[in-house]
Amino acid sequence: MKISTLSRASAVLSATLVLAACSHSQENLSTQVAPGTAALPVLSADEAAHFTEKSYLAFGGPSVEVQQDGWHPSLAKTDGVNTPYIVGPKKGNDGATYTTVQQAVDAALAQHNHGERVFIKVLPGTYSGAVYIPAGSPPVSLFGAGESADQVVLQLGLEASVAPADYRKTVSPNGEFLPGDRAWYMFNQCGNPQNASIGVSCSATLWSQGNGLQLQNLTIANSLQDTTDAGEHPAVALRVDGDQTLLDNVHVLGRENTLLVNTSDVNNQTVNNRYSRVYVHNSLIEGDVDYVTGQANAVFDHVEFHTLSSRGVKQASIFAPITPANVPYGYLVIDSNLTGDKGFSGQGAAQKALLGRSVDLGVDKGGYAPGQTPNGQLVIRDSQIDGSYNLQQPWGDAAYSERPFSGNVAPNRDLNDTGFNRLWQYNNVFAGAK
């Protein structure tokens, strides 16, 4: 995986730090032994061999099956790229041709219906407003031109409970989205006055339904953050629905439901005849409740997941995969770092965070139906987990059905047995473990 020279110094430094934290040295060996326990199931080396970046990214895309050619993520080179789509705080300064990212997206899509990749360069600064990239767009590379990811910030503060009228005022106060725009259908669906609220999926700062999206060297934030209480306030920073989405050196910041990796159609409805693939590399994701969620096939490689206690939520957790029961792959976390702030890891911390839980979408309490209800799938492997997490019972009861977590530890087990959860670990090390 190549890193653009635009962010080479910071990205290489960041990758080096993460690698140093996650590599297994002789003094820091994993103590995890298969099959583990029903509360903490552990894969054997033979079982773990089936859960690799290659196997995950070969599955899905245009259908829900293994693709012969698979997907081998490759970052498009942005150094020296000549693009007319340059976003800056002031038009005309440093070559800026637009002052909002959505203006640049609209202009690019007006000129390119499909075909070759479109590059949009964003100069250092903070840009407030929604960014929508519609289905059917050409592949888009949206990249920050700063020395580090935090020098280019895209932000907006929406949550699921916002009324459609308020959404429209916030997202399009000056006609940013108009009939005839390629992304109008996205805005119009979310702002439908027949709905009581916009819902989780419409709260995203950046939402893309296009295939081949690449985000690099920037920050995407839902700025709601600690302005809310400790209750349920789903507020997405980044939502992606398209296939072959790649993030490199990107910070995704929020609280509940920060990152939504998903598979839906232009009517904003989940589909089951295809399965989007996402690759996240050398990045940071922050949040507090189910902050990585959705129905997609996602690989997280050299990523830091940082759990925050600042809202004082009752139970913090990272992952909330929504994996169809008949699909063998959900999320893969490799060579990554799972950390928390002092509210979880400091002296006298009142609670520990969880690594995650399954999302049994579409059923009520007690309604889990094996083989029909989604059954979240996740493998965390070759990574470091600090003392912020409950290391003995790291998984919570499933959302919606409240199904108690139960890992399969039987001899000759079927790793996709729908009578059990599919949240696994392999070869991880823990802060302070000898």
C-alpha positions in Angstrom: 0.0 0.0 0.0 1.5 3.3 -1.1 1.2 6.5 0.9 0.9 9.8 -1.0 3.8 12.2 -0.5 1.3 14.8 0.4 1.0 13.1 3.8 4.1 10.9 3.7 5.8 12.3 6.8 2.8 12.2 9.1 1.4 9.0 7.7 4.7 7.1 7.8 5.2 8.3 11.4 1.7 7.3 12.3 2.1 3.9 10.7 5.4 3.4 12.5 3.9 4.2 15.9 1.0 1.8 15.3 3.3 -0.9 14.0 5.5 -0.6 17.1 2.4 -0.8 19.3 0.9 -3.8 17.6 3.9 -5.9 16.7 4.4 -9.0 18.8 7.8 -8.9 20.4 9.4 -11.7 22.4 8.5 -9.8 25.6 4.9 -9.2 24.4 3.5 -12.6 23.2 -0.2 -13.5 22.9 -1.6 -15.6 25.7 -4.7 -16.5 23.7 -5.3 -20.2 23.3 -8.0 -21.9 21.2 -10.9 -22.6 21.7 -11.0 -20.0 24.5 -14.2 -19.8 26.5 -17.9 -19.3 25.7 -17.4 -15.7 26.8 -14.2 -15.2 24.9 -13.9 -17.7 21.9 -10.4 -17.9 20.4 -9.5 -19.3 16.9 -6.8 -21.9 16.4 -4.1 -21.2 13.8 -5.8 -23.5 11.3 -9.1 -21.7 11.8 -7.5 -18.2 11.6 -5.9 -19.1 8.3 -9.4 -18.7 6.7 -9.7 -15.1 8.0 -7.3 -12.9 6.0 -7.5 -9.7 4.1 -7.4 -11.7 0.9 -10.3 -13.9 1.9 -12.5 -11.1 3.1 -12.0 -8.8 0.1 -12.5 -11.7 -2.4 -16.1 -12.0 -1.1 -18.9 -9.8 -2.1 -19.0 -6.8 -4.3 -21.5 -7.2 -7.1 -22.9 -10.4 -5.6 -22.9 -12.3 -2.3 -20.3 -14.9 -3.2 -16.6 -15.3 -3.8 -15.3 -13.3 -6.7 -12.7 -15.1 -8.8 -10.5 -12.0 -9.1 -11.2 -10.6 -5.7 -10.3 -7.0 -4.8 -6.7 -5.9 -4.2 -6.9 -2.3 -2.8 -4.5 0.1 -4.5 -4.3 3.8 -3.5 -4.5 6.1 -6.5 -1.5 8.4 -6.6 -2.4 12.0 -5.7 1.1 13.6 -5.7 1.4 16.0 -8.5 -2.1 15.3 -9.8 -3.5 18.1 -11.9 -7.2 18.6 -11.0 -9.5 21.6 -11.6 -11.4 20.6 -8.5 -9.6 22.3 -5.6 -11.4 23.3 -2.4 -10.1 26.0 -0.1 -11.3 28.5 2.5 -11.2 31.3 0.0 -11.7 31.0 -3.7 -8.6 32.0 -5.7 -6.1 31.4 -2.9 -3.6 28.6 -3.5 -5.5 27.6 -6.6 -8.9 27.1 -4.8 -11.8 26.9 -7.3 -14.5 26.0 -4.8 -15.1 26.9 -1.1 -17.1 23.8 -0.2 -16.5 20.1 -0.9 -20.0 19.6 -2.2 -19.5 22.3 -4.8 -16.5 20.5 -6.1 -18.3 17.2 -6.1 -21.3 18.6 -8.0 -19.0 20.3 -10.6 -17.0 17.1 -11.1 -20.1 14.9 -11.5 -21.6 17.4 -14.0 -18.5 16.9 -16.2 -18.0 13.1 -15.5 -20.9 10.7 -15.6 -18.7 7.7 -15.4 -15.3 6.4 -16.4 -11.9 7.5 -15.1 -11.2 8.5 -11.5 -12.0 12.1 -10.5 -9.6 13.8 -8.0 -10.8 16.5 -5.6 -8.1 18.3 -3.6 -9.0 19.9 -0.3 -6.6 22.6 1.1 -6.0 22.9 4.9 -9.0 24.2 6.8 -12.3 23.3 8.4 -15.3 22.8 6.2 -18.8 22.6 7.6 -21.6 21.0 5.6 -22.8 17.7 4.3 -21.0 15.9 1.5 -23.0 13.5 -0.7 -21.6 11.4 -3.5 -24.4 9.6 -5.3 -24.7 6.1 -6.8 -23.5 5.9 -10.4 -20.8 8.4 -10.0 -17.3 7.8 -11.4 -14.7 6.7 -8.8 -13.8 9.7 -6.6 -10.5 10.4 -4.8 -11.1 13.1 -2.1 -7.8 14.0 -0.5 -6.4 16.5 1.9 -3.4 18.6 1.0 -2.2 19.2 4.5 0.9 17.7 6.2 -1.4 15.5 8.4 -5.0 14.3 8.5 -6.1 16.7 11.1 -5.3 19.8 9.0 -8.3 19.1 6.7 -11.6 18.7 8.6 -15.0 18.0 7.1 -17.7 18.4 9.8 -21.4 18.6 10.5 -23.5 18.1 13.7 -26.6 16.0 13.0 -28.2 13.1 14.9 -30.8 10.6 14.1 -33.6 12.3 16.0 -33.4 15.5 14.0 -36.8 16.5 12.3 -36.8 16.6 8.5 -37.5 20.4 8.5 -34.5 21.1 10.7 -32.4 18.8 8.6 -33.2 20.7 5.5 -32.4 24.0 7.1 -29.1 22.7 8.4 -27.9 20.8 5.3 -29.1 23.1 2.5 -29.6 26.5 4.0 -28.5 28.3 0.8 -29.7 25.8 -1.8 -26.6 23.5 -1.6 -28.9 20.7 -2.9 -31.4 21.4 -5.7 -33.6 19.3 -8.0 -31.5 18.2 -10.9 -28.3 17.8 -8.9 -26.9 14.2 -9.0 -27.1 14.0 -5.2 -30.6 15.6 -4.9 -32.2 12.2 -4.3 -30.1 11.6 -1.2 -30.9 14.9 0.4 -34.6 14.7 -0.6 -35.1 11.2 0.9 -33.5 12.2 4.2 -35.5 15.4 4.4 -38.9 13.7 3.6 -41.5 15.6 5.7 -43.5 12.5 6.1 -40.9 11.1 8.5 -40.8 12.0 12.2 -37.0 12.1 12.1 -34.2 11.6 9.6 -32.9 8.4 11.2 -29.3 7.2 11.8 -28.3 6.7 8.2 -29.1 10.3 7.3 -27.0 11.9 10.1 -23.7 11.4 8.2 -21.3 14.3 7.5 -20.1 12.5 4.4 -22.3 9.9 2.7 -21.2 8.1 -0.4 -23.1 5.6 -2.5 -20.6 5.6 -5.3 -18.2 2.7 -6.0 -14.5 3.2 -5.9 -14.4 6.0 -3.4 -11.0 6.8 -1.9 -10.5 9.1 1.1 -7.0 10.2 2.1 -5.2 12.4 4.5 -8.2 14.2 6.1 -10.6 14.1 9.0 -14.4 13.5 8.9 -16.3 14.4 12.1 -19.8 14.5 13.4 -19.4 17.6 15.5 -22.3 16.8 17.8 -19.9 14.9 20.0 -20.2 15.9 23.7 -23.0 18.5 23.2 -25.4 15.7 24.0 -26.1 13.7 27.2 -25.2 10.1 27.9 -28.4 8.8 26.3 -28.8 7.3 22.8 -27.7 9.9 20.2 -26.7 8.1 17.0 -24.7 10.5 15.0 -22.7 9.2 12.0 -19.6 10.9 10.7 -18.9 8.8 7.7 -21.3 6.5 5.8 -20.3 4.5 2.8 -22.6 2.2 0.7 -20.5 1.7 -2.5 -18.2 -1.2 -3.3 -14.4 -0.9 -3.1 -14.2 2.0 -0.7 -10.7 2.7 0.5 -9.7 5.0 3.4 -6.0 5.8 4.0 -4.7 8.1 6.8 -8.2 9.2 7.6 -9.5 10.2 11.1 -13.2 9.4 11.6 -14.5 11.2 14.7 -17.8 11.0 16.6 -19.5 9.3 19.5 -22.4 6.8 18.8 -22.3 5.1 15.3 -19.3 7.1 14.1 -18.6 4.9 11.0 -21.4 3.3 9.1 -20.2 0.8 6.5 -23.3 -0.3 4.6 -24.9 -1.8 1.5 -28.1 0.0 0.4 -29.8 1.2 -2.8 -30.9 4.6 -4.1 -34.1 4.3 -2.1 -32.0 4.1 1.1 -33.1 0.5 1.6 -30.7 -2.3 2.6 -30.2 -4.8 -0.2 -29.1 -8.5 0.1 -28.1 -9.3 -3.5 -24.7 -7.6 -3.3 -22.3 -6.8 -0.5 -20.1 -3.7 -0.3 -16.4 -4.0 0.5 -14.4 -1.5 2.5 -10.7 -1.3 3.3 -9.4 1.1 6.0 -5.7 1.5 6.4 -3.4 3.6 8.7 -6.4 5.5 10.2 -8.0 6.5 13.5 -11.7 5.9 14.5 -13.1 7.4 17.7 -16.4 7.0 19.4 -18.2 5.5 22.4 -21.3 3.3 21.5 -21.3 0.8 18.6 -19.1 3.2 16.7 -18.2 0.9 13.9 -21.4 -0.6 12.5 -23.4 -1.6 9.4 -23.9 -4.3 6.8 -20.7 -4.7 4.7 -17.5 -6.5 4.4 -14.8 -4.4 6.0 -11.1 -4.9 6.6 -9.3 -2.6 9.1 -5.5 -2.8 8.7 -3.3 -0.8 11.1 -6.1 1.2 12.5 -6.5 2.7 16.0 -9.9 2.4 17.6 -10.1 4.8 20.5 -13.0 4.6 22.9 -14.1 7.8 24.7 -15.7 8.1 28.1 -16.5 11.8 27.9 -20.3 11.4 27.6 -20.4 8.9 30.5 -22.4 6.3 28.5 -23.7 3.3 30.4 -21.9 0.8 28.2 -19.3 1.7 25.6 -18.4 -0.6 22.7 -16.6 -0.5 19.4 -18.0 -2.9 16.9 -21.6 -3.6 16.0 -21.6 -5.7 12.8 -24.8 -6.4 10.9 -23.9 -9.6 9.0 -26.5 -11.6 7.1 -26.8 -15.1 8.6 -25.7 -16.7 5.3 -22.6 -14.5 4.8 -19.3 -15.8 6.2 -17.5 -12.5 6.4 -18.3 -9.2 8.3 -15.4 -7.3 9.8 -11.7 -8.2 10.0 -9.3 -6.2 12.3 -5.6 -6.9 11.7 -2.4 -5.4 13.2 -4.4 -2.7 14.9 -4.5 -0.9 18.2 -7.6 -0.8 20.5 -7.3 1.9 23.1 -9.5 3.9 25.5 -9.2 7.1 27.4 -8.5 7.4 31.2 -12.2 7.0 31.9 -11.7 3.3 31.2 -8.1 2.7 31.8 -7.1 5.3 34.5 -6.8 4.6 38.2 -10.2 4.2 39.7 -12.0 3.9 36.4 -15.6 3.0 37.1 -16.2 0.7 34.1 -14.6 -1.1 31.2 -15.6 -0.9 27.6 -16.6 -3.8 25.4 -15.1 -4.8 22.1 -18.6 -5.1 20.6 -21.8 -7.0 20.1 -23.9 -8.4 17.3 -26.7 -6.4 15.9 -29.8 -8.7 15.5 -31.5 -6.2 13.2 -35.2 -6.6 12.5 -36.3 -8.4 15.6 -37.5 -7.6 19.1 -36.3 -8.9 22.4 -36.2 -12.7 22.3 -36.8 -12.8 18.6 -33.5 -14.1 17.3 -34.2 -16.8 14.6 -31.1 -18.8 13.8 -30.4 -18.7 10.0 -32.7 -15.8 9.4 -31.8 -13.0 11.8 -28.5 -11.2 11.0 -25.6 -12.7 13.1 -22.7 -10.3 13.3 -19.3 -11.7 12.2 -15.9 -10.2 13.3 -12.4 -11.4 13.8 -9.8 -9.3 15.7 -6.4 -10.8 15.1 -2.7 -9.9 15.6 -3.6 -6.7 17.4 -3.0 -5.0 20.7 -5.9 -4.3 23.2 -5.2 -2.1 26.2 -6.7 -2.2 29.7 -9.7 -0.1 28.8 -11.6 -3.2 27.8 -13.2 -6.1 29.7 -10.6 -8.7 28.6 -12.4 -11.7 30.1 -15.9 -10.9 28.8 -15.3 -8.5 25.9 -18.6 -9.1 24.1 -22.0 -7.8 24.9 -25.6 -9.1 24.4 -26.9 -8.5 20.9 -28.7 -5.3 20.1 -32.5 -5.5 19.6 -32.9 -9.2 20.5 -30.9 -9.0 23.7 -29.5 -12.4 22.9 -26.8 -13.3 25.4 -23.4 -13.7 23.9 -22.4 -17.3 23.4 -19.3 -18.4 21.6 -18.9 -21.8 20.1 -16.1 -23.8 21.9 -17.1 -27.3 20.8 -14.6 -29.7 19.2 -14.7 -29.6 15.4 -16.9 -26.5 15.6 -18.7 -24.9 12.7 -17.5 -21.3 12.8 -20.7 -20.2 11.1 -23.1 -22.2 13.3 -26.0 -19.7 13.6 -26.8 -21.0 17.1 -23.8 -19.1 18.4 -22.2 -15.7 18.0 -19.5 -15.2 15.4 -17.2 -12.7 17.3 -13.7 -14.1 17.5 -10.2 -13.3 18.5 -6.8 -14.7 17.5 -3.2 -13.9 18.6 -3.9 -10.6 20.3 -1.8 -9.2 23.1 -3.0 -7.1 26.0 -1.4 -4.1 27.7 0.5 -5.3 30.7 0.3 -9.0 29.8 3.5 -11.0 30.1 
